[in-house]
Amino acid sequence: MSTPTMTDTHTTTGADAVPSLRIRGLSKTFGETEVLTSIDLDVKKGEFLTLLGPSGSGKTTLLRIIAGFETASGGELLLDGTDISVLKPSERKLGMVFQNYALFPHLTVAENIAYGLKVRKYDRGALRRRVDHMLEVVGLGHLAARKPTQLSGGQQQRVALARALAYEPEILLMDEPLGALDRSLRLQMEQEIKQVHRETGTTVIYVTHDQEEALVLSDRVAIMNQGVFAGLDTPMNLFTRPENSFVARFFSDSNVLDATLADGLLQIAGQEIPVESPLHGDVKVAVRPARAALSTAADPATGEGPALRLPAVVHEAHLLGETEQIGLRREDGTPFTVRRPVGSGGPVHEGDQATIIVPPAGMTVMAD
């Protein structure tokens, strides 16, 4: 896998273009196992950066090193130009939100939010004003006197968010904060986190394994795999123009095909398709499920122009709300997924013969 260049695509100017956090050559080993390999990363002031990856990819370890809960085996960790690797977690000017909220059950909502301010010895008037402001930001002023056990999961998460932001940390770290919530509440909390970030302008580093969260929340996404960055870019670029097979599969559920490219002609599955790409030789082709069409005897597809046509057999079909996902097997046995709006095509059944149709515009050519 090639390591992508760490070019920032977040559009910032002036002070916002200054890195809030700079990581260089960061590594971490547990015994003989290398968990992080020479990580380089700049996080801009006010940016919402998501660390995304499967279990074991290194994302939580990286977050814990930034927070100070783990020690790096090597490399630099600079916050506003200051080396924080030698500082205790409480000295790093960072806020932290955990998946399990970590609220104090014997304290009220207001007292939980005030806790970090008391530790930092805010005077009484400033503390009260700050707590009132954070209660307003997260919409919990009417619940200030309640204990955490009297709150819903979403309300508890908002308290944890307000507590972490109350003392105005340089960076807010969030470790799978929505993982324990059901889908409807998770969607609501995504919007609330986005709103709070908009209002406060705090730099956020957010860990998740959920691609949807990354798409909704992030200015940039760092996709991690086996301790390195497989991709680092805006959500749109990673989704529409993945630079390698891992990013294509993990971030956009793309089908990945083997091909050869020469003189602008893509040779794939015994066919030649004209494409625009600077690459040459053996390549990979990513096709997002929604960019492929399906033709069957009962519902023949029509269309003009060159397109890749792959014979296949329907393996399964699932309803996904407004879309239908159809799993197929190609002639060589490899799977292929097509996703289409409900009602946009005729019914399909397991065992139906079909042809997968992909126009050149639906293909992304990658080196690996």
Secondary structure as UniProt FT lines:
FT   HELIX           14..17
FT   STRAND          19..30
FT   TURN            31..32
FT   STRAND          33..44
FT   TURN            45..46
FT   STRAND          48..52
FT   TURN            55..56
FT   HELIX           59..67
FT   STRAND          74..79
FT   TURN            80..81
FT   STRAND          82..83
FT   TURN            85..86
FT   HELIX           89..91
FT   STRAND          94..97
FT   TURN            99..100
FT   TURN            105..106
FT   HELIX           109..119
FT   TURN            120..121
FT   HELIX           124..137
FT   TURN            138..139
FT   HELIX           141..143
FT   TURN            144..145
FT   HELIX           148..150
FT   HELIX           153..166
FT   STRAND          171..175
FT   TURN            177..180
FT   HELIX           183..200
FT   STRAND          203..208
FT   HELIX           211..217
FT   STRAND          220..225
FT   TURN            226..227
FT   STRAND          228..233
FT   HELIX           235..240
FT   HELIX           245..252
FT   STRAND          255..262
FT   TURN            263..264
FT   STRAND          265..268
FT   TURN            269..270
FT   STRAND          271..274
FT   STRAND          281..287
FT   HELIX           289..291
FT   STRAND          293..296
FT   STRAND          308..320
FT   TURN            321..322
FT   STRAND          323..330
FT   TURN            331..332
FT   STRAND          335..341
FT   TURN            342..343
FT   TURN            350..351
FT   STRAND          353..358
FT   HELIX           360..362
FT   STRAND          364..366
//
